Amino acid sequence: MASTAQDSSAPLRGPEKKDEDRDEDVEYSPFYGIEKGAVLQEARMFNDRNIDARRCQQVITKLLYLLSQGETFSKKEQSEVFFSVTKLFQNKDVNLRRMVYLIIKDVCPGEDERIIITASLIKDVNSKTDLYRSNAIRTLCAICGQDAHLLVQIERYLKQAVVDKSVVVASAVLVAAFHLLQWNVEIVKRWANEIQEAVQSKSGMVQFHAVALLHALRSQDRLAVSKLVTSLVRSSVRSPLAQCLLVRYVSQVIAESGSPMGNDQRPFYDYLEGCLRHKSEMVIFEAARAICNMKDVSSRELMPAVTVLQLFLSSNKPVMRFAAVRTLNRVAQTHPMSVTSCNIDMESLIADGNRSIATLAITTLLKTGSEGSVERLLKQIGTFISDIADEFKIVVVEAIRSLCLKYPNKHRALMTFLSNVLREDGGFEYKKAIVDSVLILIKEIPAAKEAGLSHLCEFIEDCEFTYLSVQILHLMGVEGPHTKHPARYIRYIYNRIILENATVRAAAVSSLALFGASVADLTPRIVTLLKRALYDNDDEVRDRATLYLKQLDGGAGGPEAISKPWPVPAANLEKSLHSYLDGPTDAPFLLSTVPKQAEPVKAPPKGGASYGTSPSTAAPTAAAAAATAAESAAALQEVPELAAVGPIFKSSAPAQLTEEGTEYSVLATKHVAGECLVLQFDCSNTVEEQILENVTVAIDLADAPEFEESTTVPLAVMPFGEVGRTFVVLSRTEGSLALGKFACTLRFTVKEIDPSTGEAEEEGYEDEYQLEDVDVLASDYIAPTPVGNFRGAWEELPEESEMADDYGLGTRASLEEAVEAVLAILGMAPCEGTDVVPPNARSHMVLLSGTMVGNLQALVRLRFGIDAQRNVAMNMTARATSAEVSEAVHMIISEA
């Protein structure tokens, strides 16, 4: 990837004027195009006799940027930079000295250099310049934190600094002590008296850091935390920041007590209530929020906090208004009557320029408003709902739904409002929330049924979401026939058969059939419409139309079979089927064993979701794939013929070799071992009238000359509905990356089932079935193995194994798309979160780690860049146990 280093004399940010062909909305990194070699060359200016402080600051900034992006420096490069930087201590420029402290923390190579720099830093600790002293303390703690011997030597300087008169120095050592806790807790505990003295400091910042450090030292002991909080509550903590911290600690102690408000917790509640009269708005709000978040808090205990938050609603600071209305919105979910006193103030916030505040205000009012204020609130919502994001619109819709269920007499106004916003632009989740709300209202409020169905009929005329169209068509088929005028809905349903995709057309056919089965007067017209669907180009639509015509004519169970409700809940049936498949399947599955009553839905835990978020289900893609591969590998251990294969290095995800709906289903899984490749085929027979015996998969190795077939494990019997396994073992040279494509053919003996006896016939015939090809890729030989310290692992690998090359990835929509494509090809594990690409990034670095078959470690560093024409270039540097492994990694990309 070609790039040019930025001129060190130029400002770090580019000129304001951009090229005309560039996108005006895209942000460009000021460090785009920086290369390590060029920056190291510039760093030699640190050795000049006449130091240019500004240029040195720019070079150090570039070095820090490279380190933050995961760039690794060899020990020689680190030493050169380190000793060059130490010469900058002679310069008296304050800004340069601050940059020197920052770079020393990141490039201090080893113990010898640490001892050298410690002397210079201790000299700065004893200087008269507070800026030097504070920064030197931070640097000392960073480079000596893991060295217990050096830490003991500098402990007295740190201990004295805790009670230093300088606020900057005292705060610096207290913050540094937080970082020391992860390496040496005992040393920090020896400063307890000094830290306790710092709590009484006149400086608010020092007091804040001291309180936080005292709590961190006792955080593992609940009783010690309770005693600390009790003593701090009784002392005079003057700092607003420290008091905010103390309020949080108090609420934590109350929450951990686990008992209702009693004599033990009463002093803590009294402290929170006293903080409501503090002169700092920050402390007042923190105390009010703590009271509102208390478990099992009563309305009486809430009242002081609600009164304070009501005053904040009229604040001239947007942040205070937002904080107050957000807290009141949460209180309204559990104590709506306690918030009604704030309704007048919140109504004035509906016209607030900040749409987040307006949304929170309107949703709170919808929870606490009276029946007479519904129309006024809906009118005010309509003025701004089109200007807010979909996630806020969903919150508003859910609040309207709750209000309608609370005041059923207002369903006409609320339903009309929902239908109006349903016709406006919006994403799928927003439209789904509206449709779900209408469906719930139709179910819960009988008087709203016909109005709701009419609104949904108009919506599906222009609905672009298949899921919502199918859902609405099903509802119309269930509820429409029982309305006063069912014929009015036929036109809307039939239009879907003419104008929509196959999925919607099939749902429309089912909906029409429900009308024909339930309304006798409409049956002839429905039959005529269904006959037109017999010529549809989709199999599912034609099959449904044929079945329903037969049923409406009296056959196949008659019209009653169309509208007959399912005897058990679908969720119960699914659960029972899973339980049946997990256990022994000798006995037949009986529908009578399925529970007839639907299981109650468990309520989500309180506080589990924050404002503005919608519930979602995380797809367990990586975990499910890993679990499936582990189960397949474990299955090999149960086959005696495969005992000589040895341990499995990597198992791929199962791949489908047959199309869905065919008479046979075959899944292929690749298992890579030391000297062989095991192909596992999971086979199932979907034809009830036959049984298959001596099932094998024949492999054609014409396109894979590096493999040789050594063992085949046949499947003795493959009855209907059961899954069996057959294996093929292919040998290869140990350590080689044998690649190729296998043509696969399923071979078996077919025996027909005698319908009178249910037994298979003695005589059978040989048959075969062509399967999809199986590809063996280079990525099959690499297992993702993340490392905690990428830089350390990189330096441990031999430098002579390093290989670098440039690749063009063509035109991509974004840098993120290019990164995802390369990660999918390599199959290695991303390290240190580098797989996440910042928005509008023009360059990015990704660190990958993996293990090649034979337990050979491989690390990869990818640099991506994208130009104004969306062309992506990539530089890949690989370092591994040997040069052959690095070359193999490059081969994966070059052959992709």
N, C-alpha and C positions, 0 to 999 in steps of 0.2 A: 504494500500500500504506500504509494508515494505521498510524501508530506514534506513540508518545509518548516524548519524551526523558526520561531518568531524572533525578530530582532530584539535583543535585550535592551536597546536604547529606546525602543518604542513603548508606548503605554501598554499595560497589560490588556486593556479592553480596546477593541478595534474602533475605528472611526465611526461616527454616527451614520455617515452616508453609506448606504448599501447598494450593491449592484442591482441594476434594473431587472435582471432576469431572476433574482432571488425572491422567494416568498417573503412578503413583508411581515407575516405573522409568525415566522419561524425564528426562534432564538438561537444565537450562535455562541458557542463556548469561547471565552477569551483564550483558552489554552488549546484550541484546536490546532493540530499539526505539530505539537511539541514532541521531540524525540529525545530519548535519554542520552544518546551519544553527543548530540549538539549541546545539551544542557551541561553535561559533564565538562565539555570543552570550555564553555563559558565560565564554569566554576573555577577555572585556573586564575581568574582575575583576583581571587581572594589572596593570592600570593604576591600581588603587585605592591610596589613600594608606596605608591599614592593610591589610596583606596577611594573609589567612587561609591559612596554609601548608597545612593539611590539604585545604581546598577546592581550592586550586591544584593539589595533587598529583592529586586526582581528575579535574580537568579535563584535565591533561596526559595522564593515563592514557587518557582517552577519545580524545584526539587521536591518541595512539600506536596505539590500537586501530583507529581509522578508517584510518590510514595502512597498517597491516598488512593490512587487508582490501581494499586496492587503491583506496581512496577518493582522488580527486585534488583538489588545491587549486589554484585559480588563482594567478597571480603576486601579485595584490593581496592575496588571502587569506593566502598564505605570508608576505608582507612584514608584514602586520598581526600575525600570530601571532608571527613572529620578533622584531619590535621590542618587542612586549608581553612576550615571554619574557625578553628581555635585561634588563628592569627588575627581574626576580626575582633578579638577581645581588646586589642590595642586601640581600636577606634572608639571615639567618645560619642558617636551619634546614638541617641537614645532609641530611635526606631530600629536601627540596624541591630542594636544589642538585643532587642526583643525578638527579632527574627532569628538571631543566633541561638537564643535559648530554645526556640521551637525546633530548629533543625537538629540540635544536639540530642534532643530526646528521641529522635527517630533514627539517627545514623550512628549512634554510639556502638561500635562493633563488638567489643569484647571487654573482658575483665581488666586487661592492661590499660586500655584507653579510658575505662571508667575511673580507674585510680588517678590517671593523669588529669582528667577534667575536673575531678572532685576538688582538687586543690584550688583551681581557679574559681569554682563556684562557691567554695567556702569563703574565699576572699571577698566575693560579691555579697555574700550573706552578711559579712561584717562591715560592709561599706556604709556610707552615710546617705546614699541615694535609695529611697524607699522602693522605687521602681526596680532597681537592680536586685534588692534584697528579696522582694516578693517573687520575682520571676526565677531567681536563683534557687529559692526554696522549692518551687514547683518542679524545676528541672532536676534537682537533687533527689527528690522523692520518686520521680519517674524512673531515673536510671539506677538508683540504689535500692529500690523497693524490694527486689528479689534477692539482693545480696545482704544477708543478715550481718556479715562482718562489717561492711561499710555503713550499714544502717546504724549499728551501735556507735560507730565513730561520730556520726553527725547528729545523734539523738539529742545531745545537749543543746545544740544550736536550734533544733526544731522545738524543743521543750521551752526554751526561753522565748522563742518567737510567738508562742501561743498567747503570752501575756504582754506582748510588745505594745508600746504606746501607739505605734502606727497602725491605723485601721487596715491598710492595704496588706501589711506584713502578717498581721494576726489572721485575717481572713484567708490569706494564701495558705498558711500552714494548716488551718483547720480543714480547708477543702482538700489539701494534699493528704491529710490524715484519712479521709474517706477512701482514697485509693490504696493507702497502706493497709487498710483493714483486710483486703483480699489476700495479702501476703504475710503480714505479721501483726496479728491482733494484739499480742501481749505487749509490744512496745507502746502502742497507742493507749492501752489501758493504764500504763504507768503515768500517763499525763492527766489522770482523772482530776487531780486537784487544780491543775492549771486550766483545764477545760471548764471546771465548775466556776473558776474565777472569771473566765471569759463570758460566762452566762450573765454576769453582773456588769458587763461592759456598757459604757454609755453609747457605744456605736450600735446602731440597729443591725447592720450587716454582720458584725462579729457575733452579736447575740444570736442572730438567726442561725449562723453556721455552728455555733457552740451547742445550741439546743438540738439541732439535727444530729450532730456527732454523738452527743450523749445518748440519744435515742437509738442510734445505730449500734452503739456498744452494748446496749441491753436488749436489743430486738429479739434475741433468741430466748429470753426469759420473760414470760408473761407477768409474773409477780413483780420482777424488777421494773418492768415498763410501767405497771400500775403505780408503784411507789414513786417512780420518777415523775410521772404525770401529776400525781397528787402534790408533790413538793413544788413543782413548777407552777401549778395552779395557785398555790398559796404565796408564791414569791412574786416579786414585781418585775414581770417580763414586759418591758416597755416597747420593744420593737414590734411594729405592725406585722412584719414578715414572720418574726418568731411567734407572735400570737396566732397567726393563721396556721402555722405549723402545729402549735399546741392545741388549737381547736380540732385539728384532724386527729391528733393523738388521743384527745379526749373522746371523740366519737368512736375511735377504734376500740378503746377500752370498754365503752358502753356496749358496743356491738359484740365484743368477745365475751362479755359477762353472761350472755345468753338467757338472762332472767328479766322479767318485767321491771319497770322502773320502781325501785325500792329505796330504802334508806342508804344502801351502799352507793347507788348511782345518783342519788339526789344532789350531792355536792357538785358532781360533774355537770348535771343539767343546769344547776344554778349558775355555774361558771359560763356555760354557753348562753344562757339568758342574759347574764351580765355583759357579755361581749356584744349583745345587740345594741348597747348604749355607748359603744366605743366611738371615738371621734374619727376613726379611719373607716371609710366605706368598705375597704377590702376585708377588714376583720368582721364588720357587721354582716356582710354577705356570707362570708365563710361560716359564721355561727348560725345564720338563718338556714343555710343549706344543710348544715349538720343536723339541726333540729328536724328539718323536713324529711331527712333520710333515715331518721331513727326508726328502728323496728317497733311496731305496736305503739306508736306515739298516739296520744289522745288528741281530740279536737281542742281541748283546753290548752294542752301543752303546745299545740301548733299555733295558736292565735298570736302570740308575740312575734313569731317569725313571719307569719303572713302579713301582719301589720307593717313590719319593716319593709318587706318586699313590695307591698302596695305603694310605699313612698318612693321606692326606686323606679316604679313604673313611670313616674312623671319626671325622672331625672333628665338633664340635658345631655348626658353621656350615653351614646348608643350601646356601649358595652354593658352599662349598668341596667338599661332597659331589657336588653337581651337576656342577661343573666337572671333577672327577676322573673320575667315571663316564662323562661324555660323551666325554672324551679317550680313556679306555680302550675305550669302545665303538668308536671309530674305529680304534684300534690293532688291535682284535680282527678287523677285516675283512682285514687284511694279515698280521698276526703273532699268530694266535690262541694259539699255544703260549706266547708271552711273557706273556700275560694270565692264564693258568691259575692262577698263584700267588695271584691276587686273588679267586678264586672264593668262598672262605669269607667274606671281607669283603663281597662283593657280595650274597651270599645274605641277609645281615642287612638289606640295603637294600631288599629286596622288600617288606617291611612298612613302609617309610618313609612318613611322612604326606604327603610331597610326591610326587604321582603321576608327575611327570616323572622324578624320580630313580628311582622304582620301575620305571618302564617301561624306562629305559636299563639298569638293572641286570639286569632279566630278559632283555632282548634280548642283552646281552653274555654272560650265562650260557648262553643258547641257542647262541651261537656257539662258546663255549669249553668247555661242559659235557661230561661223559662220558656214555656210554650208560646207565649205571646210575642217573644222576640225572634222567632224562627224566620219569618219573612224578611225582617230587617237585616238579619245576619246574612241570609242568602244573597240579598241585594248587594251588600258590602263585599261579600266574597267574589261575586261576579266581576267586580271592577278590577281585580288584580290577579285572579287565578291563572290567567293566560300568561302572566309575566314571570311565574316562578317555575322552578325545576320540577321534573316529574316526581322525584322522591317527596317533595313537599306537597304536591298535589295528592299523592296517595294518602298522606296523613290527613289531609282535609276530607277526602272521600270517606275514609274510615270513621272520622268523627261525625260526618253527616249520617252515615249508616247507623251509628250508635244513637244519635239523636232521634232518628226516625223510629227506631225500635222503642225509644223512651216515650215518644209522643206519637202514637200511631195515627191520630187524627190529622196530623200534618203531612201525611204521606204524599198527597197530591203535589204540594209545593216542593217537597224534597225530591220526589221522583222526577218532576219536571226539570229541576236543576241538574240532576244526574244525567238525564237524557240530553240536555243541552251540552254539557261538558263532554259527553260521550262522542258527540259529532265533531268536536274540535281535534286538532292535531295532538298526538301524544304517542309514547312508546307502548310496548306490549304490556309491561307490568302495570302501567297506569290504566290502560283500557281494561285489563283483567280485573284490577281492583274495583272499577266501576261496575263491570258485568257481575262480578261476585256479589257486590252490594245489592244490585237489583234482584239477583236470584234469591238472596236471603230475605229481602223485603217481600218478594212474591210468596215465599214459603211461610213467612211469619205473619204477614198481614193479608188476609184473604181479599180485602177490599182493594188492594193494590195490584191484584193479579192481572186484570185486563189492561190497565194502563201500562204496567211493566212490560207485558208481552208486546203491546203496540210499539213501545219505544225500542224494544229489542229487534222487532221486525224491520223498523227503519234503519237500525244500525247495521244489520247484516247485509243490507243492500250495498254498502260501501266498505264492508269490513275486509281488512287486508290480512287478518290473522286467522289461519285455518283452525287453530285450537279453539278460539272463541266462537267461530261460526259453528263448529260441530257441537260445542256445549250448548249454544242457544237453540240449535235445531232439535237437539234431544229434549230440551225443556219444552219447546213448542209442541213436540209430539206427545209429551206426557200431560201437559196442562191445557193445551189448546182445545182438545176435543170436549173438555168439560166447561168451557166458557159459554156465554149466551149465544154468540155468533161465531161458531168455529170455522165457517166457510171463509171468513175474511183473511185467515192466515194461509190458505192454500196457495194463493198467488205468490206470496213471498217465498214459500218453501219451494215451489216448482221453479221459480227463477234461479234458484241455486243449482238445480239439475242442469239448467241450460248454460249458466255462465261461469260456474266455479270449477275447481280442480276435482280430481277423482275422489279424494277423501271427503270433501264437503258434499259431493254429489251422492256418495253412498249414505252419508248421514241424512241427507234430504229424502232419499228413497225410504229409509226406515221411518222417518217422521211422517211421511205421507201414509205409509202403511198403518201406523197407529191411528191416524184419523179415519182411515177406511174401516178398521176393525172396531172402532168405538162409536162412530156416527153412521148409522145405517143409511141415512139419506144421502150421505156423501160417497158411499161405496162405489156406485157406478162411475162417478167422475174420477175417483181415485184410481180405479182399475184402468180407465182410459189413459191417465197420465203415466201410470206404471208401465203400461205396454210400450209407451214411447221410450222408456228407459231400457227396454230390452235390446235396443240397437246401440247402446253406449259402447265406446271403445275400451272401457275398463272392465276387467273380469269381475271385480268385486261388485260393481254397480249392477251389472247384468245378473249376477248370481242372486243378489238380494232381491231384485225386481222379480225374477223367476219364482223364488221361494214365496214371496209375499203374494203374488198373483195366485199361486197354487193354494195358499192358506185362505185367501179371501174367497176362493171358489169352493171352499169346504174341505180341501185335502190337506195333508201334512199337519193334522191337528186342528185345522179350522182357524177362524179369526181369533178364537180365544188364545191360541198359541202366540199370537203377535203381541197382544197386550198383557199376557200373563206375567205378573211380576216375578223376579228372580227370588227363589225361596230363602236364600241366605245372603247376608252382606258380602260384597266382593272382597273386602279386606279379610274377613274371617275365612273365606274360601282359600285365598292366597296363603294365609298363615297355615291352614290345615294341610294344604298341598306340600308346603315346605317341610312341615313336620313329618309327613308321610314319606317323602323322598329321603329325609335324613335317617330314617329308621329302616327296619326290615320291610321289604315290599312283597313278601310272599302272599299276604292276604290282599284282596282287592280293596281299592279305595271306595268308601261308602259316603255318599252325600249326606246321609243322616247323621254322620258323626260331626258335621260342621255346626258350630254354635249358631243358633238362629238370631240371637240378640247381638247388636253391634257393641263392640267394646267402647267404653267411654274414652274420649280424647283427653290425654293428660295436659293440664295447663302448663305453659312454660313458666320457668322460675322467675320470680319477681326480680327486676333489675337486670335480667339477662340481655335485654335489647335496649339500646339507647335511642334517643329521639332521632327521627329521620332515617331509620334503617328498617328494612323489611325483612321478614324471616326468609332464610334461604337454606338450602340443603347442600352441604359440601360434597362434591363428587369425589369418592375415594379412589381416584384413578391410579395413582402410583402405588398406594397401599394394596389395592385389589390385585393389580398386576403382579406385585411381588408375592402376595399370598398364593395366587394361582400357580406361579412358577415354583414356589416352594412345595406345594402339594404334588405337582407333577414330578419333581425331583425325588420326593419321598416315595412315590409309587414305584420307582425303579428298584428300590431296595427290596421290594416284596417279590421280585421276579428272580428265581434262581439262575436262569440262563444269563442274567446280566450281572452276576456277582463279580465277574472279572473286569467289569468296566471301571471300577474304582470311584472315587469321589467326583461329584458333578461340580464343574467350575461355574457354569452359568446355564440357566434355562430361559428360553424365550417365552413370550406370551403366546397362547394358542392361536393358530391361524385357521380360518375356515377354508376347507378345500372343496366344498360343494355349495351349491346354491340353496337358499332356503326353500322349503316346500318340496324338495326332491325325495325320491324313495330312500336314499341313504344320506346320512350326515357324517362327515369326517372332519375332525380337528387335528391339526399337526402341531407338535411341540418339539423344538430342537433343544437337545441337551449336549453341551460341550464338555468333554472330559479330557484327560491328559493326552491319550493317543487315539481317540475315536470321537465320533459324532453319533449320538443316539437319536433316532427319529421315532417319536411316540405318536401313534395314531389312535385317537379316541373315536370309535365307530359305533353307530347306532342304526338300527333297522326300523323304518317307519311303515313297513308294509305288514299288516296284521296276518295276511293269509300265507306267509312263508317264513321259514327260518333259514339262516345262513350258517354254514359250517366251514371249518378250515379257512378262515378269513386271513388273508395276507395282503400286503401292499408291495407291488413290484416296483423297483426303482431303476430308472434308466440313467446310467452314469456317463452317457456319451458327452454331455456338456460339463462334466466334472471329472476330468481324468486323474486328479490328485487323490480321489477317494477310491476305496475298494470295499465291496460289500463282504462282511465277514460273518454276520449272524442275523438270522431272521427268527423272531418269536411269533408264531401264528396265534390267532384267536380261535379257540376250538369251536365255540358256538356263539352266535349272535342272534338271540331271540328278539321278538318284537318289543320295542319300548325300553330296552335295556342298553346300557353303554358298556362296551368292552374295549380292551386295548390290545393292539399288536405293535411290535417293535421291530425296527431295522437298525443294525449296528454297522456303521461305516468306519473303517480304519483309515488313518492318515498318519503322516510322519509327525512324531512328537515335536511340539514347538512350532510347527508350520501353520500358516494361515491359509488353509486350503479353502478355495472358494468355488462356487459353481451353482448350477441350476439342475434340479432333478425332475424329470417327468415321472409322475406317479400314477399307478393303475391299481384299483382295488379288485382283487381276485378272490373268488369264493365258490362254494358249492351251494346251490339253491335246492331246498326241499320244501315242497308244498305241504300245507297243513290240511289234514282231513277235517272238514267242517263237522262231520258226524261224531268223531271221537276226540277231536282237538289235538291229536297226535301227529307228528311229522311223518311223512311217507319214508319208506326205507330207501327208495331209489331217488337220486337227485341228478342235477346236471351242472356242469361247470359254466361259470359266467364271469364277466368282469365289468368294471365301471371306471370310466376315465375321470381322474381327479385333476385339480389345479396343480401347477408346478410349485415346488418348494425351493426357495432361494436361500443360499448360505452366503451371508455378507461378512465383511471384515469386522463390522461392529458386533457380530455375534461372539467374537473372541475377546471382547472388552467388557468387564464388569464395572459398574459405577461404584467407586469407593471414596467417599469424601474424606478430606483431611482437615484437621482443625487449624493447623498453622501452615498455610500454603507456602509462605516465604521460607520457612525453615525446611520444609520438605523439598522445596526446589533447590536450595543450596546443598542439601545432602546428596543429591543425584550428581553423577559425574558431568562436568562441563563438556567433555568431548562427545557426549551423546546428544548434545543440543542440535536441533535442526530447525531452520526457519525458512519460510517461503511465503510468497504473496499469491492471493487468489482473487479473481473477479467473480462476484456473486450475481452480476446482472442487475436489472432494475427491480427494486422492491418498493412496496408501499411505505415502509418505515424501517428503521434500524431494528426495531423489536422483532419484526417478521423475519429478518435475516438471522438474528441471533437464535430464534426458536428453530429455524430450519437446520442450522448447523448443529445445535444441541441434539436434535432428533437423529441426525446422521451419525454423530460420534457415539452417542449412548453413554457418555461419561457424566460424572456427578459435578454440578456447579459448586464452587466453594465461595464462602464469605459473602453470599448473597449477590454475586456479580451477574447472575442471570436476569436480574431486574434492570431494565433499561429505563433511564429517566425520560420523561416526556420531551419530545422535540430535540433529543440528543443528536448531535452531528458526529460524535465519535463515542466509542465505548470499549471497555476491556472486560473480558470474561476469563475467569480462571476455572479450569476443569481438572478433575482427578479421576483416574481409573486404574484398573489392574488388568494386564494382558494375561491370557492363558499361560500357565506356568508360574503364576504369582510374580509377574514382572510389572513393577510400578511404572506408570506413565503420567506425566503432568503436562498440561497444555495451557498456553497463554494466547488468547485470541484478541486481536485489536481490529475493531470494525470502524469504518468511516463511510459516510454517505455524502454525495455532492448535491448540488442544486437540481440536477436532472434525475435524482433518486437512484443513481448508480452506486452500488455498494462494493467496496473493496475490503479484503480481509488479509491481515498478516497473522500467520500461525507459527508460533514457536513451541516446539515440543522438546521435552527433556525426559529421559527415561533411564531405566537400569542399563540399557545398552542402546547403541546407535541403531540397531536393527529394529528395536521396538519403536523408536521415534520415526523411523522410515515407514513402518507399518501404519502408524497413526496418520502420517501425511498421505499414505496411499488410500486411506478411507475417504478423505476429502477429494483427492484427485480423481477417483473412480466414481464418485457419487453423481 
